[in-house]
Amino acid sequence: MQKIKLSQVIIVEGKYDKIKLGSVVDAAIICTNGFGIYNDPETVSLIRQYAAASGVIILTDSDSAGLQIRNHIKSIIPQGRIINLYIPEIMGKEKRKSTASREGKLGVEGIDPQLLRELFEKAGLNDENSTDRELLTRNDLYTLGLSGKADSSSLRKKLCKELGLPLNLSAKALLDYLNTAFAKEDAVRIIRRITD
């Protein structure tokens, strides 16, 4: 089954949510690490950048903790587009856990992939044109000096500082951001201007 292509970034609570969504969508996905988002200024900065550039989709669990995290994310985004998707309240437990959550509801990781797909489709979230858009690749980052070279880390930091991003973004995280925020030719022009 073909993945749904999205330009927006999806925000989820944990790595297992990210793994589940990765089977359904082709998009950048950020984990809050549960309540870790409260003490993670770099992730907050990245979320703000994405919200301003392309918009974010918040998809947290349907329990009270998920709602609290969702509200916190909304409160830290002063400008930009926020799309709220809500999973249905389904009682049960995730396969990897020995017991159900405190409220007994399935989280994002426990939801059937087809149901997740339907959530995105019903919300009209599917970038039909994104398949036509050329994206930066890891090889492009290498060619541009942002990965695999002695000074790549310092060049990435310089670029991140210029773009207002967290300074310690990995090459992969930077690639995800650039492909979400810019057309390839614009990203290459910005990178060359900053790193030359």
C-alpha positions, -999 to +999 in steps of 0.1 A: +000+000+000+014+034-010+022+058+018+004+091+022+029+119+013+027+150+035+045+183+036+035+190+072+054+175+101+036+151+124+042+154+161+037+122+182+045+113+217+070+084+214+092+063+192+067+035+188+041+060+175+067+072+150+074+036+139+037+029+134+031+062+115+061+055+093+043+026+078+014+049+068+029+082+059+059+096+041+066+127+062+089+141+088+079+129+123+089+145+156+086+127+190+080+147+221+093+118+243+061+121+263+064+150+288+100+154+278+089+183+255+084+204+286+122+205+291+135+203+255+140+238+241+157+224+209+127+203+200+104+232+208+124+255+185+123+228+157+085+225+161+081+263+158+102+263+127+081+236+111+049+252+121+059+285+104+074+268+073+048+241+064+025+235+094+024+207+119+000+179+125-005+170+162-014+133+167-011+124+204-029+096+223-065+101+232-058+098+270-055+127+294-017+127+291-019+129+253-044+158+256-021+176+280+009+172+257-013+184+227-023+215+246+013+222+255+024+219+219-004+243+208+007+268+235+044+269+223+035+277+187+030+315+185+025+314+147+021+289+120-004+263+110-016+236+134-037+207+123-052+185+151-059+149+143-075+127+170-074+090+172-106+073+184-109+062+220-104+024+216-100+003+247-072-022+248-035-025+252-005-023+228+010-057+218+044-048+232+030-040+267+021-065+294-008-044+307-030-017+294-024+020+301-038+036+332-069+047+313-071+015+293-070+032+259-049+023+229-024+049+219-012+058+184+011+028+183-019+005+190-042+018+163-047-002+131-027+012+102-057+013+080-076+034+106-046+058+108-047+061+070-084+069+071-078+097+097-054+114+073-076+109+042-108+121+059-089+153+070-079+158+034-042+154+042-024+141+012+000+161-009-008+149-044+019+171-058+047+162-035+056+133-057+065+158-084+087+179-062+124+172-063+139+167-029+173+170-015+191+137-009+218+126+015+241+126-014+232+163-020+241+171+016+275+153+011+281+173-021+272+205-004+296+197+025+270+192+052+277+156+058+306+131+056+334+157+057+358+170+083+340+204+087+304+192+080+293+195+116+305+232+118+288+239+085+255+224+097+257+245+128+263+276+108+233+268+086+211+260+115+221+292+133+212+312+101+178+294+098+170+297+135+171+260+141+187+240+170+224+239+164+230+202+170+206+189+143+218+157+128+223+156+090+191+135+087+170+159+108+184+189+088+176+171+055+140+165+067+136+202+077+150+215+044+128+192+023+098+203+042+105+241+043+120+247+009+120+236-028+153+218-036+167+247-057+159+272-029+175+250-003+207+246-024+209+284-029+205+291+008+231+264+017+256+278-008+251+314+003+256+304+040+284+279+037+306+294+009 
